[in-house]
Amino acid sequence: MSRPGSTGAADSRCPRCRAPILRQLVGRVAALTVTADLTPLSPVQQVEVREPNRLIWCLRSGDHTARRLTWTGRDHPEQCPYPHVTEHRCPPAEPTTLF
């Protein structure tokens, strides 16, 4: 059974850096495929990573429900009990040669 506004969630690992991620289709009208890190961010970290095209997501879950991402827009509660995560970006690759 799918939920309105969020379908296709899949826990996996990034094929490049192997970090744990959640890939999910989010949205009702204009769906957006989101690949999010599963490492929760503190409020300070959320401010540090925020960029114009990098959103912060609320990672909701419950005892009997799968994890799902929701946007932390202006209507999001300030004292939200769920962890907040951001779009996954692989760390810079280390050089493989010395020259």
MMTF fields as JSON, N, C-alpha, C and O atoms, coordinates in Angstrom:
{
  "mmtfVersion": "1.0.0",
  "mmtfProducer": "UNKNOWN",
  "numBonds": 395,
  "numAtoms": 396,
  "numGroups": 99,
  "numChains": 1,
  "numModels": 1,
  "chainsPerModel": [1],
  "groupsPerChain": [99],
  "chainIdList": ["A"],
  "bondAtomList": [4, 2, 8, 6, 12, 10, 16, 14, 20, 18, 24, 22, 28, 26, 32, 30, 36, 34, 40, 38, 44, 42, 48, 46, 52, 50, 56, 54, 60, 58, 64, 62, 68, 66, 72, 70, 76, 74, 80, 78, 84, 82, 88, 86, 92, 90, 96, 94, 100, 98, 104, 102, 108, 106, 112, 110, 116, 114, 120, 118, 124, 122, 128, 126, 132, 130, 136, 134, 140, 138, 144, 142, 148, 146, 152, 150, 156, 154, 160, 158, 164, 162, 168, 166, 172, 170, 176, 174, 180, 178, 184, 182, 188, 186, 192, 190, 196, 194, 200, 198, 204, 202, 208, 206, 212, 210, 216, 214, 220, 218, 224, 222, 228, 226, 232, 230, 236, 234, 240, 238, 244, 242, 248, 246, 252, 250, 256, 254, 260, 258, 264, 262, 268, 266, 272, 270, 276, 274, 280, 278, 284, 282, 288, 286, 292, 290, 296, 294, 300, 298, 304, 302, 308, 306, 312, 310, 316, 314, 320, 318, 324, 322, 328, 326, 332, 330, 336, 334, 340, 338, 344, 342, 348, 346, 352, 350, 356, 354, 360, 358, 364, 362, 368, 366, 372, 370, 376, 374, 380, 378, 384, 382, 388, 386, 392, 390],
  "bondOrderList": [1, 1, 1, 1, 1, 1, 1, 1, 1, 1, 1, 1, 1, 1, 1, 1, 1, 1, 1, 1, 1, 1, 1, 1, 1, 1, 1, 1, 1, 1, 1, 1, 1, 1, 1, 1, 1, 1, 1, 1, 1, 1, 1, 1, 1, 1, 1, 1, 1, 1, 1, 1, 1, 1, 1, 1, 1, 1, 1, 1, 1, 1, 1, 1, 1, 1, 1, 1, 1, 1, 1, 1, 1, 1, 1, 1, 1, 1, 1, 1, 1, 1, 1, 1, 1, 1, 1, 1, 1, 1, 1, 1, 1, 1, 1, 1, 1, 1],
  "groupList": [{"groupName": "MET", "atomNameList": ["N", "CA", "C", "O"], "elementList": ["N", "C", "C", "O"], "formalChargeList": [0, 0, 0, 0], "bondAtomList": [1, 0, 2, 1, 3, 2], "bondOrderList": [1, 1, 2], "singleLetterCode": "M", "chemCompType": "L-PEPTIDE LINKING"}, {"groupName": "SER", "atomNameList": ["N", "CA", "C", "O"], "elementList": ["N", "C", "C", "O"], "formalChargeList": [0, 0, 0, 0], "bondAtomList": [1, 0, 2, 1, 3, 2], "bondOrderList": [1, 1, 2], "singleLetterCode": "S", "chemCompType": "L-PEPTIDE LINKING"}, {"groupName": "ARG", "atomNameList": ["N", "CA", "C", "O"], "elementList": ["N", "C", "C", "O"], "formalChargeList": [0, 0, 0, 0], "bondAtomList": [1, 0, 2, 1, 3, 2], "bondOrderList": [1, 1, 2], "singleLetterCode": "R", "chemCompType": "L-PEPTIDE LINKING"}, {"groupName": "PRO", "atomNameList": ["N", "CA", "C", "O"], "elementList": ["N", "C", "C", "O"], "formalChargeList": [0, 0, 0, 0], "bondAtomList": [1, 0, 2, 1, 3, 2], "bondOrderList": [1, 1, 2], "singleLetterCode": "P", "chemCompType": "L-PEPTIDE LINKING"}, {"groupName": "GLY", "atomNameList": ["N", "CA", "C", "O"], "elementList": ["N", "C", "C", "O"], "formalChargeList": [0, 0, 0, 0], "bondAtomList": [1, 0, 2, 1, 3, 2], "bondOrderList": [1, 1, 2], "singleLetterCode": "G", "chemCompType": "PEPTIDE LINKING"}, {"groupName": "THR", "atomNameList": ["N", "CA", "C", "O"], "elementList": ["N", "C", "C", "O"], "formalChargeList": [0, 0, 0, 0], "bondAtomList": [1, 0, 2, 1, 3, 2], "bondOrderList": [1, 1, 2], "singleLetterCode": "T", "chemCompType": "L-PEPTIDE LINKING"}, {"groupName": "ALA", "atomNameList": ["N", "CA", "C", "O"], "elementList": ["N", "C", "C", "O"], "formalChargeList": [0, 0, 0, 0], "bondAtomList": [1, 0, 2, 1, 3, 2], "bondOrderList": [1, 1, 2], "singleLetterCode": "A", "chemCompType": "L-PEPTIDE LINKING"}, {"groupName": "ASP", "atomNameList": ["N", "CA", "C", "O"], "elementList": ["N", "C", "C", "O"], "formalChargeList": [0, 0, 0, 0], "bondAtomList": [1, 0, 2, 1, 3, 2], "bondOrderList": [1, 1, 2], "singleLetterCode": "D", "chemCompType": "L-PEPTIDE LINKING"}, {"groupName": "CYS", "atomNameList": ["N", "CA", "C", "O"], "elementList": ["N", "C", "C", "O"], "formalChargeList": [0, 0, 0, 0], "bondAtomList": [1, 0, 2, 1, 3, 2], "bondOrderList": [1, 1, 2], "singleLetterCode": "C", "chemCompType": "L-PEPTIDE LINKING"}, {"groupName": "ILE", "atomNameList": ["N", "CA", "C", "O"], "elementList": ["N", "C", "C", "O"], "formalChargeList": [0, 0, 0, 0], "bondAtomList": [1, 0, 2, 1, 3, 2], "bondOrderList": [1, 1, 2], "singleLetterCode": "I", "chemCompType": "L-PEPTIDE LINKING"}, {"groupName": "LEU", "atomNameList": ["N", "CA", "C", "O"], "elementList": ["N", "C", "C", "O"], "formalChargeList": [0, 0, 0, 0], "bondAtomList": [1, 0, 2, 1, 3, 2], "bondOrderList": [1, 1, 2], "singleLetterCode": "L", "chemCompType": "L-PEPTIDE LINKING"}, {"groupName": "GLN", "atomNameList": ["N", "CA", "C", "O"], "elementList": ["N", "C", "C", "O"], "formalChargeList": [0, 0, 0, 0], "bondAtomList": [1, 0, 2, 1, 3, 2], "bondOrderList": [1, 1, 2], "singleLetterCode": "Q", "chemCompType": "L-PEPTIDE LINKING"}, {"groupName": "VAL", "atomNameList": ["N", "CA", "C", "O"], "elementList": ["N", "C", "C", "O"], "formalChargeList": [0, 0, 0, 0], "bondAtomList": [1, 0, 2, 1, 3, 2], "bondOrderList": [1, 1, 2], "singleLetterCode": "V", "chemCompType": "L-PEPTIDE LINKING"}, {"groupName": "GLU", "atomNameList": ["N", "CA", "C", "O"], "elementList": ["N", "C", "C", "O"], "formalChargeList": [0, 0, 0, 0], "bondAtomList": [1, 0, 2, 1, 3, 2], "bondOrderList": [1, 1, 2], "singleLetterCode": "E", "chemCompType": "L-PEPTIDE LINKING"}, {"groupName": "ASN", "atomNameList": ["N", "CA", "C", "O"], "elementList": ["N", "C", "C", "O"], "formalChargeList": [0, 0, 0, 0], "bondAtomList": [1, 0, 2, 1, 3, 2], "bondOrderList": [1, 1, 2], "singleLetterCode": "N", "chemCompType": "L-PEPTIDE LINKING"}, {"groupName": "TRP", "atomNameList": ["N", "CA", "C", "O"], "elementList": ["N", "C", "C", "O"], "formalChargeList": [0, 0, 0, 0], "bondAtomList": [1, 0, 2, 1, 3, 2], "bondOrderList": [1, 1, 2], "singleLetterCode": "W", "chemCompType": "L-PEPTIDE LINKING"}, {"groupName": "HIS", "atomNameList": ["N", "CA", "C", "O"], "elementList": ["N", "C", "C", "O"], "formalChargeList": [0, 0, 0, 0], "bondAtomList": [1, 0, 2, 1, 3, 2], "bondOrderList": [1, 1, 2], "singleLetterCode": "H", "chemCompType": "L-PEPTIDE LINKING"}, {"groupName": "TYR", "atomNameList": ["N", "CA", "C", "O"], "elementList": ["N", "C", "C", "O"], "formalChargeList": [0, 0, 0, 0], "bondAtomList": [1, 0, 2, 1, 3, 2], "bondOrderList": [1, 1, 2], "singleLetterCode": "Y", "chemCompType": "L-PEPTIDE LINKING"}, {"groupName": "PHE", "atomNameList": ["N", "CA", "C", "O"], "elementList": ["N", "C", "C", "O"], "formalChargeList": [0, 0, 0, 0], "bondAtomList": [1, 0, 2, 1, 3, 2], "bondOrderList": [1, 1, 2], "singleLetterCode": "F", "chemCompType": "L-PEPTIDE LINKING"}],
  "groupTypeList": [0, 1, 2, 3, 4, 1, 5, 4, 6, 6, 7, 1, 2, 8, 3, 2, 8, 2, 6, 3, 9, 10, 2, 11, 10, 12, 4, 2, 12, 6, 6, 10, 5, 12, 5, 6, 7, 10, 5, 3, 10, 1, 3, 12, 11, 11, 12, 13, 12, 2, 13, 3, 14, 2, 10, 9, 15, 8, 10, 2, 1, 4, 7, 16, 5, 6, 2, 2, 10, 5, 15, 5, 4, 2, 7, 16, 3, 13, 11, 8, 3, 17, 3, 16, 12, 5, 13, 16, 2, 8, 3, 3, 6, 13, 3, 5, 5, 10, 18],
  "groupIdList": [1, 2, 3, 4, 5, 6, 7, 8, 9, 10, 11, 12, 13, 14, 15, 16, 17, 18, 19, 20, 21, 22, 23, 24, 25, 26, 27, 28, 29, 30, 31, 32, 33, 34, 35, 36, 37, 38, 39, 40, 41, 42, 43, 44, 45, 46, 47, 48, 49, 50, 51, 52, 53, 54, 55, 56, 57, 58, 59, 60, 61, 62, 63, 64, 65, 66, 67, 68, 69, 70, 71, 72, 73, 74, 75, 76, 77, 78, 79, 80, 81, 82, 83, 84, 85, 86, 87, 88, 89, 90, 91, 92, 93, 94, 95, 96, 97, 98, 99],
  "secStructList": [7, 7, 5, 6, 6, 3, 3, 3, 3, 3, 3, 3, 3, 7, 6, 6, 6, 7, 7, 3, 3, 3, 3, 3, 3, 3, 7, 1, 1, 1, 7, 3, 3, 3, 3, 3, 3, 7, 1, 7, 7, 7, 2, 2, 2, 2, 2, 2, 2, 7, 5, 6, 6, 5, 7, 3, 3, 3, 3, 3, 3, 3, 6, 6, 3, 3, 3, 3, 3, 3, 3, 7, 7, 6, 6, 1, 7, 6, 6, 7, 7, 1, 7, 3, 3, 3, 5, 7, 7, 7, 7, 7, 7, 7, 7, 1, 1, 7, 7],
  "xCoordList": [0.853, 0.0, 0.888, 1.8, 0.635, 1.462, 0.769, -0.456, 1.576, 1.06, 0.958, 1.805, -0.06, -0.128, 1.058, 1.367, 1.714, 2.781, 4.159, 5.151, 4.247, 5.576, 5.523, 4.897, 6.179, 6.198, 7.586, 8.428, 7.815, 9.056, 10.257, 11.373, 10.09, 11.234, 12.083, 11.562, 13.38, 14.291, 15.558, 16.282, 15.826, 17.082, 18.157, 17.941, 19.288, 20.382, 21.683, 21.744, 22.697, 23.988, 24.331, 23.984, 25.01, 25.455, 26.428, 27.356, 26.231, 27.129, 28.563, 29.494, 28.741, 30.088, 30.828, 31.958, 30.194, 30.902, 30.433, 31.015, 29.393, 28.853, 28.191, 27.965, 27.876, 27.177, 25.728, 25.144, 25.134, 23.725, 22.837, 22.989, 21.914, 21.026, 19.603, 19.362, 18.676, 17.279, 16.888, 17.019, 16.41, 15.971, 14.449, 13.893, 13.786, 12.329, 11.745, 12.335, 10.597, 9.82, 8.946, 8.141, 9.101, 8.386, 7.57, 8.059, 6.358, 5.518, 4.278, 4.251, 3.26, 1.987, 1.79, 1.395, 2.059, 1.825, 3.097, 3.116, 4.134, 5.413, 6.363, 7.076, 6.377, 7.186, 8.672, 9.112, 9.418, 10.858, 11.512, 11.121, 12.487, 13.226, 14.322, 15.19, 14.273, 15.218, 16.133, 15.674, 17.418, 18.392, 18.979, 19.725, 18.639, 19.015, 19.97, 19.886, 20.879, 21.744, 20.878, 19.839, 21.287, 20.538, 21.157, 20.696, 22.192, 22.822, 22.053, 21.997, 21.451, 20.71, 21.61, 22.78, 21.047, 21.774, 21.265, 20.062, 22.183, 21.793, 21.275, 21.503, 20.584, 20.143, 21.296, 21.132, 22.449, 23.61, 24.09, 24.394, 24.162, 24.584, 23.607, 24.017, 22.325, 21.333, 21.593, 21.468, 21.948, 22.261, 23.535, 23.608, 24.535, 25.817, 25.686, 26.351, 24.848, 24.762, 23.717, 23.676, 22.88, 21.803, 22.36, 23.199, 21.872, 22.219, 20.932, 19.923, 20.934, 19.683, 19.056, 17.831, 19.858, 19.292, 19.535, 19.555, 19.715, 19.921, 18.955, 19.153, 17.919, 16.851, 17.14, 17.919, 16.499, 16.537, 15.229, 14.161, 15.316, 14.154, 13.929, 14.881, 12.672, 12.28, 12.126, 11.412, 12.787, 12.745, 11.765, 12.139, 10.515, 9.45, 9.423, 9.703, 9.088, 8.936, 8.088, 7.842, 7.656, 6.856, 7.05, 7.733, 6.454, 6.584, 6.033, 6.543, 4.998, 4.336, 4.317, 3.52, 5.199, 5.258, 6.696, 7.638, 6.847, 8.175, 8.666, 7.872, 9.98, 10.536, 10.11, 10.031, 9.832, 9.465, 9.959, 10.009, 10.319, 10.839, 9.719, 8.845, 9.744, 8.843, 9.693, 10.676, 9.303, 10.068, 9.898, 8.821, 10.949, 10.898, 10.679, 11.489, 9.603, 9.271, 8.751, 8.864, 8.19, 7.752, 6.673, 6.546, 5.888, 4.829, 5.298, 4.508, 6.568, 7.103, 7.218, 7.689, 6.795, 6.86, 8.293, 9.205, 8.478, 9.81, 10.385, 11.586, 9.56, 10.008, 9.679, 9.083, 10.051, 9.777, 10.56, 11.754, 9.912, 10.609, 11.422, 12.157, 11.298, 11.965, 13.332, 13.558, 14.247, 15.548, 15.417, 14.521, 16.312, 16.353, 17.632, 18.704, 17.492, 18.605, 18.647, 17.748, 19.675, 19.78, 20.103, 20.395, 20.042, 20.367, 21.768, 22.696, 21.911, 23.218, 24.159, 23.787, 25.372, 26.465, 27.68, 28.059, 28.28, 29.481, 30.606, 30.728, 31.427, 32.612, 33.544, 33.492, 34.398, 35.343, 36.205, 36.648, 36.429, 37.252, 38.703, 39.218, 39.347, 40.771, 41.545, 41.157, 42.635, 43.42, 43.954, 44.358, 43.946, 44.424, 45.86, 46.472, 46.406, 47.798, 48.524, 47.9, 49.813, 50.621, 51.048, 51.606, 50.81, 51.234, 50.098, 50.27],
  "yCoordList": [-1.187, 0.0, 1.235, 1.342, 2.153, 3.36, 4.507, 4.549, 5.425, 6.61, 7.753, 7.879, 8.59, 9.748, 10.666, 10.984, 11.085, 12.056, 11.476, 12.2, 10.187, 9.611, 8.122, 7.342, 7.751, 6.35, 5.963, 6.822, 4.696, 4.206, 4.323, 4.44, 4.297, 4.42, 3.168, 2.054, 3.351, 2.215, 2.559, 3.483, 1.808, 1.958, 1.236, 0.128, 1.854, 1.214, 1.91, 2.674, 1.643, 2.306, 2.997, 2.518, 4.119, 4.846, 3.95, 3.406, 3.789, 2.925, 3.453, 2.685, 4.751, 5.337, 5.333, 4.85, 5.872, 6.025, 5.046, 4.994, 4.274, 3.239, 3.799, 3.045, 5.082, 5.67, 5.188, 4.998, 4.986, 4.594, 5.74, 6.879, 5.432, 6.45, 5.929, 4.729, 6.834, 6.513, 7.21, 8.429, 6.449, 7.022, 6.902, 5.825, 8.029, 8.043, 9.071, 10.126, 8.758, 9.686, 10.493, 9.926, 11.811, 12.687, 13.699, 14.258, 13.928, 14.931, 14.334, 13.157, 15.145, 14.679, 15.114, 14.311, 16.368, 16.893, 16.791, 16.13, 17.432, 17.395, 16.554, 17.088, 15.257, 14.357, 14.612, 14.938, 14.456, 14.676, 13.429, 12.97, 12.883, 11.748, 12.294, 13.046, 11.907, 12.402, 11.261, 10.155, 11.537, 10.612, 11.308, 12.278, 10.81, 11.486, 10.647, 9.419, 11.333, 10.68, 10.225, 10.828, 9.184, 8.724, 9.202, 8.824, 10.024, 10.577, 11.809, 12.791, 11.784, 12.952, 14.161, 14.034, 15.338, 16.601, 17.378, 17.413, 18.002, 18.911, 20.195, 20.413, 21.048, 22.327, 23.154, 23.811, 23.137, 23.889, 23.294, 24.034, 21.972, 21.317, 21.597, 21.727, 21.689, 21.992, 23.356, 23.521, 24.321, 25.66, 25.614, 26.258, 24.861, 24.785, 24.159, 24.61, 23.133, 22.437, 23.03, 22.685, 23.914, 24.466, 25.325, 26.2, 25.052, 25.805, 26.01, 25.38, 26.876, 27.111, 25.835, 25.726, 24.882, 23.67, 22.426, 21.315, 22.599, 21.46, 21.59, 22.401, 20.789, 20.875, 20.01, 19.058, 20.361, 19.564, 18.787, 19.34, 17.505, 16.618, 16.071, 15.804, 15.905, 15.279, 13.784, 13.399, 12.952, 11.505, 10.914, 10.543, 10.84, 10.349, 8.831, 8.171, 8.296, 6.851, 6.563, 7.436, 5.344, 4.928, 3.442, 2.767, 2.941, 1.523, 0.628, -0.47, 1.089, 0.262, 0.894, 0.511, 1.861, 2.513, 2.571, 2.634, 2.55, 2.662, 4.103, 5.034, 4.272, 5.625, 6.336, 5.735, 7.644, 8.439, 9.859, 10.383, 10.461, 11.824, 12.819, 12.607, 13.901, 15.029, 16.297, 16.362, 17.285, 18.519, 19.327, 19.326, 20.014, 20.863, 22.31, 23.18, 22.566, 23.909, 24.791, 24.451, 25.906, 26.917, 26.416, 26.95, 25.406, 24.89, 23.745, 23.191, 23.394, 22.293, 22.731, 23.837, 21.884, 22.285, 22.542, 21.783, 23.6, 23.969, 22.914, 22.647, 22.326, 21.312, 19.908, 19.114, 19.606, 18.307, 17.201, 17.364, 16.081, 15.005, 14.067, 13.216, 14.213, 13.298, 13.841, 15.05, 12.954, 13.417, 14.13, 13.833, 15.061, 15.789, 15.411, 15.298, 15.22, 14.788, 15.681, 16.496, 15.535, 16.333, 15.451, 14.263, 16.06, 15.38, 14.79, 15.43, 13.577, 12.923, 13.533, 13.778, 13.766, 14.165, 13.362, 13.366, 12.683, 11.9, 12.828, 13.94, 12.373, 13.174, 13.246, 12.384, 14.268, 14.37, 13.115, 12.578, 12.666, 11.48, 11.782, 12.855, 10.824, 10.982, 10.655, 9.761, 11.37, 11.085, 9.65, 9.14, 9.022, 7.65, 7.571, 6.504, 8.687, 8.714, 9.866, 10.799, 9.797, 10.846, 11.929, 12.942, 11.754, 12.751, 13.136, 13.961],
  "zCoordList": [0.0, 0.0, 0.0, 0.819, -0.894, -0.958, -0.244, -0.132, 0.23, 0.925, -0.063, -0.947, 0.067, -0.811, -0.551, 0.597, -1.614, -1.472, -1.247, -1.331, -0.963, -0.788, -1.1, -0.383, -2.162, -2.549, -3.01, -3.272, -3.106, -3.671, -2.77, -3.275, -1.448, -0.552, -0.605, -0.651, -0.599, -0.614, 0.148, -0.221, 1.219, 1.939, 1.148, 0.656, 1.03, 0.32, 0.687, 1.65, -0.077, 0.082, -1.221, -2.301, -1.116, -2.292, -3.056, -2.459, -4.363, -5.115, -5.197, -5.439, -4.999, -5.107, -3.778, -3.699, -2.719, -1.442, -0.371, 0.713, -0.657, 0.236, 1.494, 2.44, 1.538, 2.68, 2.689, 1.622, 3.869, 3.924, 3.447, 3.889, 2.546, 1.98, 1.931, 2.057, 1.749, 1.508, 0.22, 0.106, -0.746, -2.024, -2.051, -1.835, -2.322, -2.244, -3.2, -3.43, -3.746, -4.555, -3.604, -2.865, -3.62, -2.689, -3.488, -4.469, -3.078, -3.715, -4.327, -4.686, -4.444, -4.987, -6.423, -7.269, -6.704, -8.045, -8.876, -9.914, -8.428, -9.134, -8.291, -7.441, -8.519, -7.705, -7.924, -9.026, -6.86, -6.856, -6.28, -5.208, -6.964, -6.419, -5.523, -5.968, -4.251, -3.259, -2.837, -2.554, -2.797, -2.242, -1.028, -1.159, 0.152, 1.392, 2.221, 2.245, 2.9, 3.876, 5.041, 5.312, 5.722, 6.888, 8.197, 9.273, 8.115, 9.314, 9.755, 9.015, 10.956, 11.43, 11.61, 11.97, 11.353, 11.485, 12.685, 12.948, 13.414, 14.492, 13.848, 12.658, 14.602, 14.029, 13.469, 12.441, 14.115, 13.624, 12.304, 11.368, 12.217, 10.976, 9.838, 8.685, 10.154, 9.124, 8.506, 7.292, 9.32, 8.816, 7.974, 6.928, 8.421, 7.708, 6.32, 5.388, 6.157, 4.863, 3.923, 2.742, 4.441, 3.615, 2.487, 2.699, 1.293, 0.091, -0.687, -0.369, -1.704, -2.451, -3.029, -3.069, -3.471, -4.07, -3.227, -3.755, -1.944, -1.044, 0.119, 1.023, 0.083, 1.076, 2.296, 2.238, 3.387, 4.615, 4.66, 4.398, 4.992, 5.016, 6.412, 7.145, 6.777, 8.032, 7.748, 6.822, 8.533, 8.342, 9.355, 10.468, 8.94, 9.822, 9.85, 8.849, 10.993, 11.128, 12.349, 13.182, 12.435, 13.576, 13.809, 13.038, 14.862, 15.184, 14.084, 13.861, 13.396, 12.394, 11.008, 10.151, 10.796, 9.485, 8.994, 9.785, 7.696, 7.095, 7.196, 7.327, 7.132, 7.131, 5.862, 4.791, 5.998, 4.834, 5.029, 6.142, 3.91, 3.917, 3.7, 2.859, 4.451, 4.222, 4.287, 5.024, 3.517, 3.444, 4.72, 5.316, 5.142, 6.338, 5.93, 6.252, 5.234, 4.774, 5.889, 7.067, 5.52, 6.504, 7.454, 8.556, 7.069, 7.94, 8.837, 9.602, 8.747, 9.548, 11.004, 11.271, 11.964, 13.381, 13.846, 13.519, 14.598, 15.071, 16.018, 15.984, 16.843, 17.802, 17.299, 18.027, 16.095, 15.475, 16.188, 16.437, 16.521, 17.243, 16.345, 16.847, 15.04, 14.113, 13.695, 13.743, 13.285, 12.811, 11.47, 10.68, 11.23, 9.97, 9.233, 9.827, 7.924, 7.072, 5.839, 5.631, 5.029, 3.816, 2.623, 2.76, 1.458, 0.21, 0.287, 0.782, -0.204, -0.175, -1.204, -2.351, -0.764, -1.657, -1.231, -0.06, -2.174, -1.874, -1.447, -1.96, -0.508, -0.151, -1.351, -2.228, -1.399, -2.517, -2.597, -1.582, -3.813, -4.019, -3.705, -4.024, -3.079, -2.803, -4.068, -4.821, -4.308, -5.514, -5.489, -4.445, -6.646, -6.741, -7.238, -7.191, -7.713, -8.162, -7.494, -6.988, -7.497, -6.863, -7.846, -7.424, -9.111, -10.114, -11.004, -11.902]
}
